[in-house]
C-alpha cells in the first residue's frame, strides 16, 4: 500500500467499530499469526470486523485504494488464504455468535465463528450440524468448501444443511442467498470457496445429535494392507449411523494410549456411532474391528458430541508447521493400499498423518450438479499432512507429503476437496476440483464478482466473453 493510502487507512480506522492493525501496531504480529505457522505474510492492514457495516467499509477501502482483500474466518486454511502480502484482511473473528431456534431446528451463525461455537450452542438442544473434526476450524472456510466430518455418512456434507447465507458482494451490495433468493449464488457458495463474497452469517438446518458412541482402533502400521482391504469393503456397506475415518499416524505420548504404544507408527480408524447406545450396542457394532487383524489398541466411550469434536484440539494446537495435499477416491485399490503402507512406515515426524474421510452415505443423496461440490460419487476425501513444531523440519514434512501424494494421485479420481488443496496449486488443479461444475461456477463468478476482486482463495476466474 503506497503512502498516498495512509489517509484512507486513517479514515478506515475512524469508520470501523473494530480495530485496524497495521505493521508496527501493537497486536499486528499476533493478528497475522494463523493456524499454520509456515505462513508468514504481512498484510498492509488487518481489519477486525464486528458487523456487516464494518465489512462494507473495509471493502470500500480495498476498492478505493486498490488493495487486495482477503477474508479470515477461522484462519485454518493450509495455504493461508486469509493473508495476502500488502493486502487487507477482513478478520471476522469478532463475528463469533450463534442463535439456535430449537423449534424450527435451525441455527444462524456469525461468519467468523469456529465449529466449537456452533457445536456448543446447538448441543444445548440435542442438535448439531455435520462439520469438521476440530472445534477450532472456521465455520466460514469449511462450509464454503463443502465440509465433512463425523456426521457426514448420517447427515451429509455441511453444505447439505445450509439453508441460506448473508453475503456482502464485491460492490458492497448485501444479499441473502438461498434456494429462493439468488439461487445461482447459493448453489456456488455450497462448495465454491471464498470466491463470491464475504459471508457474514450462515443459517443451517440442525439434526438430532447428543451423545455419540466414539471408538478409536489402531493396528501396527505393517497391518495396513489387511486393515485397508477390510475397511474398503466394510465401511461403504455399513449403516449410515456409523462413520469411521481411516488414518496412518504416530501414536501420541499420552492417554488413552498405553505407554508401550507411544511413538509407534500405526494405522487406525476413528469411529462415530449415532445409533442407539443402549445395552452395550456400541461395542457390539464395533466388534468387527477384530476381523482384519487383532488391534493393538481399541477404545470406546459414549461422549457428548462437542467432546468428540474437540478431542484432537490439544494434540494439534495452533502454531505448528503444516504442509498438506488432498485427493478424492471412489475405490482403494491394492496398489493404493501399498502406497499407504509404504508412506505410513515412513511418517517423518510425530504429528504427520494421512486421513481418509468418508463422503458417502447421506452425502450421496445429493447429485454432483446440485451444489458446487462436484464429486458426489467419491467415497473418501483424503488428506496427507506433514506437521511438526520445528521450522527446521519444513523440508522433511513437505517432501514426504509431496512424494506420498505423487504416488497416490494416479489411484485417485483426479480432483481434490477444495479445502485440501495446498499452496500454489495450478489453475488446472482447481478446475479438476470442480469437474463439470467449473464452467457454471465461472459464470456465477462473472455475475457476482466480474473483476475477480475476491481472489485470495482457490481462485475461479470469471468466465470471459
Ligand atoms: P480461513 O483460512 O480463515 O479461510 C479459508 C478460506 O475461506 C479463505 O479463502 C477465506 O477467504 C474463506 N473464508 C473463510 N470464511 C469466510 C467467510 N465468512 N466469507 C467468505 N470467505 C470466507 N475440513 C473439513 O471439511 N473437515 C475436517 O474435518 C477438517 N479438519 C481440519 C482440521 C484441521 C486441523 C485443519 C487445519 C483444517 C481442517 N479442515 C477440515 C480443512 C478446513 O475446512 C479448511 O482449512 C478451511 O479453509 C478452514 O476454514 P477457516 O475459515 O478456518 O479458514
Boltz pocket constraint, residues with backbone or C-beta under 6 A from the ligand:
constraints:
  - pocket:
      binder: B
      contacts: [[A, 35], [A, 70], [A, 71], [A, 72], [A, 73], [A, 74], [A, 75], [A, 76], [A, 77], [A, 78], [A, 80], [A, 81], [A, 82], [A, 92], [A, 111], [A, 112], [A, 131], [A, 132], [A, 133], [A, 134], [A, 136], [A, 137], [A, 138], [A, 139], [A, 140], [A, 141], [A, 142], [A, 143], [A, 144], [A, 145], [A, 146], [A, 147], [A, 148], [A, 149], [A, 193], [A, 194], [A, 195], [A, 197], [A, 198], [A, 199], [A, 200], [A, 316], [A, 419], [A, 420], [A, 456], [A, 457], [A, 458]]
      max_distance: 6.0
